[in-house]
Amino acid sequence: MEAVAKLRNVPMSARKMRLVVDLIRGQRVDEALDTLRYTKKEAAVWLEKLVLSAVANWEYKLGGAESADDYELYIETIFADQGTMLKRFRPAPHGRAHRIRKHTCHVTLVVENRIPLPDQDQGDAEDYVEVDEVETENSVEE
C-alpha cells in the first residue's frame, strides 16, 4: 500500500531542493530521516516534515491499526517540480528597475511498504471468480 504527501509553494528553487531529494530517493524511511537530520541544507528541514507526513498518511490509510515500523516503509518516488515564480522589482541606478525572480517549488513523495500487509497476501486473487460451467442460449438439452 502506498501513501502520498505533497509539499507546495516552498520558497526555494527546485534546483536547490533536488540536491537533497536525490540523497533520499529509494531509501528506507528511517535511513532517509537520519540522512535529512544531518544534512546542512535548508531543504532537509522541509523534506523531513514531508517524510513524517507521508508516514502519518500511510498509517491513517490503514485506520491507525498498524505501525509503520513493522512494514519497512521506503521512499518509492520523490520529485521536485518548479512552482510559481514571484516577480519583484528592485531600484537600480539612473531610475531603472531590475527584476528579482523568487522561485518556489512543489515536492511530491510516495512511500510504500516492502513487507506485505496481511490483507495483501493473495494480491489480486480475490478479484477472480472461478466458473465451472457457462450456459448459453443456444445450448441444447436432451
N, C-alpha and C positions, 0 to 999 in steps of 0.2 A: 504494500500500500504506500502511496506517495502523498506527500503534502507539499503545498506551495506557499511561499511567503514572498511578498513584493515590497520593495522599498522605493518610494517615488520622490522625485524632486530633491535629491540630495545635493546640497550646494558644493559640488565638486565635479571636476571634469571626468568623463567616462574613462579617459586615458589613465588618469591617476588611480581611479578605482580598479581598473583592470590589472594593475600591478599586484594588488593584494588578492583579487579574485582568482588569479592564476595560481596563487600559492595554495589555496584550499580546495580547488576543484578535484573531485574524486576521493577526497579523504573521508575517514570516519568522522562523525560529528565531534567526538571528544578530542581527537587529534586536531581537528580544524579550530576548535575553541582554544586549545593550547597554543597553536600557531598564531592565532589572532591576538592573544593576550601579550605575546612577546614581540609583536611586530610594531615598530616605531613609525607607524603611518596613521594619519587621521582616518583613513578608510577602514582600518582594522576595527575601530570603535563602532562604526556604523554596521559593519558586517557581523560583528559579534552579536549585536542586538538582533540582526536579521536571522542568524542561525538559531538563536534561542527562540525566536518567534516561530520559526518553521518547526522546531521540535514540539513546541506547545500546540501548534496546529495539528501535527500528526497525532499527538495524544488525544486531542479534542475530537478528532475524526473517529477514534475508537471508543468514544464515550467516557474517556478518563479511566477506563478499567485497566489498561495496560501501561507499563512504564517503558519509556524509550530506551532505557539502559539494557533491557533484556533482549532487544531485537537488532542490535548493531546498526543503527541508522548511519547512512553515509550520504554525502552530497552528490546526488546524481547529476544535476545540472545547475550551473550558475553562470549568469552572464550579466554584463553591464552595458546598457544602451544609453545613447545620448538623449538628454531630456531637453526641455525648453531652454532657450538662451535669453537671459535678461540683458537688455541693451541699455547702457547708461552713457552719459556724456561727461567728459572732464574738460575743464577750461585749458586752453592751450595758448601759446604766445600769439600776438597780433590779432586777437579777437576770434581766433578759430576755436574749434572744439574737436577733441579726439574721442573716438568711440571706445567704450570699455565693454567687453563681452563677458558676462558672468555665466559660466557654464553650469549646467545641472545634469544629473544622470538618474536613470532608473535601474535598479538591480532586481533580478528575478532569481529565486533559489528554490530548487526542488530537492527534497530529501526522501529517501526510500529505505526500507528495511532489507537487510541481507538475509536474516533468519525469517522464514515464512511464519505468518500468523497461523494459529490453529484453524481458522476458517479458510485459509488459502492452501491447505494441504493438497486437495484434489484439483485445484485450479478451475478449469472450465468444464470439468466432467459433469457438473450439475446442470449445465445448460442443455445437454443432450439427453433425449429420451429414447429408450430402446423400444422398437416396434417389432412385434412378432410377425404380423400379417397385415397386409394392406388390401382392403376391399375396394373394388372399383364398380362402377355402374354396369359395365359390360360383362361382368363375371357371370358365368352360367353355373347354376347349381343343379345337380341331378341326384 
